[in-house]
Amino acid sequence: GPRTPGPAPRLDSPALGGRAEAGAGALPRSASAGSRSIRSSADRKGGREAAFLQLNSFLLRSHAKSLVSALAMEGWLEAWEGERLRDRLSDEAPTNAKSFLASYMRFVETEDIHDFVHRLRLTL
């Protein structure tokens, strides 16, 4: 029959950069029960936010690299241009992703592929 999806991945999983240790973020046993629950709640929230931001960054870079690969495969970019752009997008420097995102947002608004490719080439 049809395949049913498994459980959704946890944002705190090690694969997504989260902490896998039992009790991660918990206070030492000597802490009072009241302060432990407040601190643990704040730590979990901060960890969840950090994990989501890391996941978002990974997905954005993956999507961007896929678009660049498609542009190169279809002949819009030279092979070396595609490789260089993908290498830059693999780097976690925020300026590379922001530069791509600005060009991509303009492309989404205008659907002008020639302008999109031109803007990508300007970043090389």
KAUR-V644575 format. One record per residue. N is the residue number from 1. PHI is phi in degrees with one decimal (NA if undefined). OMEGA is omega in whole degrees, 0 to 359 (999 if undefined). Layout:
((N PHI OMEGA) (N PHI OMEGA))
This chain:
((1 NA 180) (2 -66.0 181) (3 -81.2 179) (4 -95.8 182) (5 -67.6 176) (6 -78.3 180) (7 -64.7 179) (8 -64.7 179) (9 -65.8 179) (10 -79.7 180) (11 -69.2 180) (12 -98.2 180) (13 -72.2 179) (14 -58.4 181) (15 -63.9 180) (16 -103.5 177) (17 88.7 179) (18 -82.8 179) (19 -95.0 181) (20 -102.5 184) (21 -65.3 175) (22 -66.2 177) (23 75.1 180) (24 -59.5 180) (25 88.4 180) (26 -78.3 178) (27 -80.1 175) (28 -58.0 183) (29 -59.5 182) (30 -74.6 181) (31 -71.2 180) (32 -69.8 182) (33 -62.5 181) (34 -65.6 181) (35 -70.3 180) (36 -64.4 182) (37 -68.5 178) (38 -68.1 182) (39 -65.9 180) (40 -62.8 179) (41 -63.9 179) (42 -66.3 179) (43 -63.0 180) (44 -63.1 180) (45 -62.7 179) (46 -61.5 178) (47 -65.5 179) (48 -65.4 180) (49 -65.3 180) (50 -62.7 180) (51 -64.5 180) (52 -67.5 178) (53 -62.5 178) (54 -65.8 178) (55 -63.2 179) (56 -59.5 179) (57 -61.5 179) (58 -61.9 181) (59 -65.5 178) (60 -62.8 179) (61 -63.5 179) (62 -63.0 180) (63 -64.4 180) (64 -61.1 179) (65 -64.6 177) (66 -65.8 178) (67 -63.5 179) (68 -62.9 178) (69 -59.8 180) (70 -63.7 178) (71 -62.0 179) (72 -69.6 181) (73 -64.2 181) (74 -89.3 176) (75 87.6 178) (76 -73.3 177) (77 -122.6 171) (78 -68.5 182) (79 -57.3 182) (80 -67.0 178) (81 -66.9 178) (82 -60.8 179) (83 -62.2 181) (84 -64.8 179) (85 -65.2 178) (86 -64.1 177) (87 -60.6 179) (88 -64.4 180) (89 -71.8 176) (90 -72.4 176) (91 -67.7 184) (92 -84.2 178) (93 -62.8 183) (94 -63.4 182) (95 -64.5 179) (96 -65.8 180) (97 -66.8 180) (98 -65.6 178) (99 -62.8 179) (100 -61.7 184) (101 -60.7 178) (102 -61.2 179) (103 -65.2 182) (104 -68.2 179) (105 -61.8 177) (106 -63.4 178) (107 -61.5 179) (108 -61.3 180) (109 -69.6 188) (110 -100.7 186) (111 57.5 179) (112 -95.2 184) (113 -66.9 179) (114 -62.3 178) (115 -65.6 179) (116 -60.1 180) (117 -63.0 178) (118 -59.8 180) (119 -64.4 177) (120 -64.1 180) (121 -64.2 178) (122 -64.5 181) (123 -85.0 182) (124 -75.4 999))
